[in-house]
Amino acid sequence: MKSPVYFDYAATTPVDPRVLEAMLPYFSENFGNPSSVHRIGQRAEAALETAREMIASALNCRSDEVIFTSCGSESDNLALRGAAFAQRDKTGANWILCSRAEHPAVSKTALQLEKLHGFQVEWLDVDETGMVTPAALEKAICDKTALVSAMVANNEFGTINPIPELAAICRAHKIPFHSDAVQAAAYLDVDVERLGVDLLSLGAHKFYGPKGVGALYVRKGTGVYPHLTGGGQEFGLRAGTQNIPLIVGLAESLRLAVAERDARTAYLLPLRDKIIGSVLESVAESRLTGHLESRLPNHASFVFKDADGNLLLQLLDAAGFACSSGSACKTGNPEPSEAVTSLGFSRDWALGSLRVTLGASTAPADVENFLQALPNLVEKARALKSG
Ligand SMILES: Cc1ncc(COP(=O)(O)O)c(C=O)c1O
C-alpha cells in the first residue's frame, strides 16, 4: 500500500539526513561526558560548546544565554516555573498572563502554578484571528504581574503574534516576557534582540532535527530558578548529563533552518495559499482559522460546520492523507480544542477542525490530489455524523 502523503509537519518533521550525519559520531565514537576532565570528556564538551555557539548565532544572543533541555515542553516549563518563582521572590507579584491559545506546555503549567503554588492566571484575550494584541496586553498588565507568556506562532491555527510590540510593553513594566517559538523557528526570524523577549523556547523536531531535545534562551539578568536540580550543568539551570548527539542535531537543524529559511518559505507559501483559497471556495460552510496573512508559511487550518474533525481525519487517512485536527481527543466524546474555541467558534464549528501543514516532501501534485478529495470527504464526515 502506498504510504500516505504527510501533511502534518506542525506535529513533527523527519530528521534531515545532513543532521543525522552530524549526530552519528556522538553516539558511539565520541561518547564522552562533557563534565569529565579527561580528553574524551573534553571532546564532548567541545561539541557541546560549538552547538551552543551555533544556537546563539541563530538567536543573536550570547552562548551562555542558551540552556539545553529535553524538548519544547521542558523549555516552556523551565521558563514559566523558573521565572514565576524567581519574580515572585523578587517583587511579590504573583499573576501570570497568558492566552488560552497557548500550547498546553504553557497554559497547563500556568494552571498548575495556580493550583499548587499560589499564583493566579489571568487569561489574555485573543482577537478573532487568534492574535494577542498589544491593546489586550496593555489592558491586563499591572504591578501584580510576575510573568507574561505569548507564543511567536500558534501550532493549531498558525497566527503570528506581534512579539516586538508585546515585549516592549513588558519591558516598560519591567516584567519578564516569555515566548514559545517551537513552531516559529522553522520559518521565522528568531533574533531575540529584534523580538525583545527575555525567554524563548525551541524544540528541534519541528525543524528537521531529532525529537527529545530543545533549548531555552534566558536573557542575562532574567531571574530563573532551576526546575531540575543536581549537577551544575547548563549554568546551574538544568541538571543532567547533556545528550550530546541530540544537542548536535538541534544545532545543525537550526543552522540549516536559518540558512534555508527564505527558500523553504518561497516554496511553501504559494502551496499554502492555494490550499486556503481552494478549500474556502470548494467546501460549503468552511472557515479559515487564524490570520489570513500573519500566519506560518506552511500552515493552513479550517473549521467545517457540523463535521466531526476526528472522523474527517480517519477518512483522510484512508484516502492517503495524514493531517491533523485541533481537537485533542482521539475517541469517545471529543471536546473542541481550547485554542480553536478561543477564536470565538461555537461547538458545532470548533469540533470540525482540520490542520494541514506542509514541508520538505510536499509536492504540488499532492496538494492537487488533496484538494480534489477533500470536499467529498467533508460531506461524508457530515453525513456520518448526522446519520
Ligand atoms: C507551540 C508548541 N509549543 C510546545 C510544543 C511542545 O514541544 P515538544 O513536543 O518538543 O515538547 C509544541 C509541540 O507540538 C508546540 O507546537
Ligand as a Chemical Component Dictionary entry (heavy atoms), coordinates in Angstrom:
data_LIG
# 
_chem_comp.id                   LIG 
_chem_comp.type                 NON-POLYMER 
_chem_comp.pdbx_formal_charge   0 
_chem_comp.three_letter_code    LIG 
# 
loop_
_chem_comp_atom.comp_id 
_chem_comp_atom.atom_id 
_chem_comp_atom.alt_atom_id 
_chem_comp_atom.type_symbol 
_chem_comp_atom.charge 
_chem_comp_atom.model_Cartn_x 
_chem_comp_atom.model_Cartn_y 
_chem_comp_atom.model_Cartn_z 
_chem_comp_atom.pdbx_ordinal 
LIG C1 C1 C 0 3.810 25.745 20.134 1  
LIG C2 C2 C 0 4.348 24.499 20.753 2  
LIG N1 N1 N 0 4.918 24.559 21.969 3  
LIG C3 C3 C 0 5.421 23.470 22.567 4  
LIG C4 C4 C 0 5.351 22.235 21.975 5  
LIG C5 C5 C 0 5.917 21.046 22.697 6  
LIG O1 O1 O 0 7.104 20.658 22.079 7  
LIG P1 P1 P 0 7.744 19.199 22.357 8  
LIG O2 O2 O 0 6.908 18.238 21.597 9  
LIG O3 O3 O 0 9.146 19.320 21.827 10 
LIG O4 O4 O 0 7.697 19.004 23.814 11 
LIG C6 C6 C 0 4.751 22.110 20.719 12 
LIG C7 C7 C 0 4.617 20.780 20.075 13 
LIG O5 O5 O 0 3.628 20.467 19.462 14 
LIG C8 C8 C 0 4.240 23.274 20.085 15 
LIG O6 O6 O 0 3.659 23.211 18.890 16 
# 
loop_
_chem_comp_bond.comp_id 
_chem_comp_bond.atom_id_1 
_chem_comp_bond.atom_id_2 
_chem_comp_bond.value_order 
_chem_comp_bond.pdbx_ordinal 
LIG C1 C2 SING 1  
LIG C2 N1 SING 2  
LIG C2 C8 DOUB 3  
LIG N1 C3 DOUB 4  
LIG C3 C4 SING 5  
LIG C4 C5 SING 6  
LIG C4 C6 DOUB 7  
LIG C5 O1 SING 8  
LIG O1 P1 SING 9  
LIG P1 O2 DOUB 10 
LIG P1 O3 SING 11 
LIG P1 O4 SING 12 
LIG C6 C7 SING 13 
LIG C6 C8 SING 14 
LIG C7 O5 DOUB 15 
LIG C8 O6 SING 16 
# 
